[in-house]
Amino acid sequence: MNWRCQPLPIPAGSEVSWLPFGNGRSYGDVCLNREGLLLDTKPLDRFISFDPKRGILRCESGVLLDDILAVTVPHGWFPPVVPGTRFVTMGGAIANDIHGKNHHSAGTFGCHLRRFELARSDGRRLRCSRSENQELFNATIGGLGLTGLIVWAEISLKRINNQVMDVEVIRFANLGDFFEISEYSDLEYEYTVAWLDSMARGKKFGRGHFVRGNHSACCTKPIAAPKRRLSIPVELPFSLVNRTTARIFNSLYYKKQGRVRSTALVHYESFFFPLDSILHWNRIYGSQGFLQYQCLLPPDSRGKDALEELLTKGAQQGLVSFLGVLKVFGNKLSPGLLSFPRPGITLALDICIDGDNTFRLLDDFDSIVQTVGGAVYPCKDARMSGTAFRNYYPQFAELERMRDPKINSSFWRRISGGENGQ
Amino acid sequence: MANRFIFGVTSSIAEATARLFAVDGDNLFLVARDQVKLHIIADDLRVRGAGKVFTAVVDARAFDTHRQLFEDAFTALESIDTILIAHGTLPDQKSCEASFEELRKEFETNGLAVMSLLTHAANQLVQQGSGTLCVISSVAGDRGRQSNYVYGAAKGAVSVFLQGLRNRLSSCGVHVMTVKPGFVDTPMTRDFDKNMLWTTPEKIASGIYNALQKKKDIVYLPWFWALIMWIIRLIPEPIFKRLRL
């Protein structure tokens, strides 16, 4: 679809299902539609209006966060919530109700959404906001693209003084320390997140780096954006990530920081989007690829115990992970019906696929998460069972009711299937 | 900051080029035949940083409106640094073989309309004593092939016309640039199978942008088309006529 003035290119009598597809940065199959067709939304990449006095931006749904940053940062405005990559579309950010390092202070992307236009396959164009078509507004936020095509959206931005981030990294030795640092950091820092050595065992268990930062308040000397240096040119026939390399990487990364605390002023790109500096980084996992597992656990002691159980089980059963990320979500609720973030602790792991073992282990993870009433992030999932999903998101039936009848995804078919999700 | 005039801004290559101008804060005069699409692009370019943005709805084949168009543009922008002519259609070769009316329509859009616009634009730029005329022709104009010689003939005519114009205007301070893109993935070529030779409108746009800075005369985009077309032009006609191209 090239123009927002055009009708949805879904033929009236079409039997096959469609799915809006943005820049394909979701890890699993929420953005795929194996039995149907994809509707490319990237040509819908035009801005509509920007008010530099009030920080309100309206653009089409295929606009990348990268383009939004280029337009708004020079005027002193920053997207209210950003994920770990700049290469997501506006539509994708809404459909997955993305969260960022500032969840404890800002909530999700959906919390800052003012309105959008939704095109349905029956030809209707609906304006949705907190006061207009509110049900569809809520269902579309975190609605995985199933409620229709988001044609354009309007968001409120956040004021910043400059492009510089004031960052502090604190090394922690165990999970207890993490929670302690997190608790007091969340009061003073807008952005907090921790990197976790998810493969460490014994005395080293639960060690990591706590990263916290604020947009620099004073106008410091300009700091240049990092130059894009590396690109993985081809998909490797084998994975560079295995138990040994991951263990070495994690260990070296932990020791990279000599001191317990270090502070730095950095450009926002290196703070928010470190992986974007390596193009096609996913190719290091070889043709077999990798999985992400991001779960949410309640903020109480049950959640903390579950976190420990997940990590212990992973370490025991030889889970290979380069990247473990830990964060405490805040209390700000998203309007999104199927929004993933809720108050609690979130753990995200990049996981190297080691045959059926990995899938069995993740099923075990799911059991633990379900027991404590947690959830798994659909945007990063490729394998959870329908039963697990329906336990995580009892509201799924509401979304099914509001789903556009001609729109479906591989993910949605999988989780609304039978007991095994097939 | 420069003043740029773009005819056919709803074409993917022109739109992508306009975005590069907008980031520089240039003043823009945008022309297209579809008013709604034209305003969608104008709004986008304003947000991206363009200075003043003017719009005009004109059809390429409405020859009698072209003179007035440039008068309006010069009144609005006062002076013009670049005139980019980028509109075009991809004719259905088979229909053109079957119907002269169809052929004439396509030739008028892709050939005559460009010459009409260039005639008025050139005279205005000569009066001004400066500026660049930048026209998107095509590698298809370098040699006629059975698969699209109507399009090729129109583009070839434009390329030769530009050669002559360049020759005429070089002493007047007016620069003429011929852009010859190869295969570009745009809505115009949606139904084609794509291979390694294909590129994106954004890559062509940055090629045009750089060539404008360097004041190139003829630029093949991407560069390797210069090599491909050189070889294709070298093939002797007795052999070429038997090829299925």
Boltz contact constraints between the chains, C-beta under 6 A:
constraints:
  - contact:
      token1: [A, 2]
      token2: [B, 187]
      max_distance: 6.0
  - contact:
      token1: [A, 3]
      token2: [B, 37]
      max_distance: 6.0
  - contact:
      token1: [A, 5]
      token2: [B, 36]
      max_distance: 6.0
  - contact:
      token1: [A, 46]
      token2: [B, 40]
      max_distance: 6.0
  - contact:
      token1: [A, 46]
      token2: [B, 44]
      max_distance: 6.0
  - contact:
      token1: [A, 47]
      token2: [B, 44]
      max_distance: 6.0
  - contact:
      token1: [A, 47]
      token2: [B, 47]
      max_distance: 6.0
  - contact:
      token1: [A, 48]
      token2: [B, 43]
      max_distance: 6.0
  - contact:
      token1: [A, 50]
      token2: [B, 47]
      max_distance: 6.0
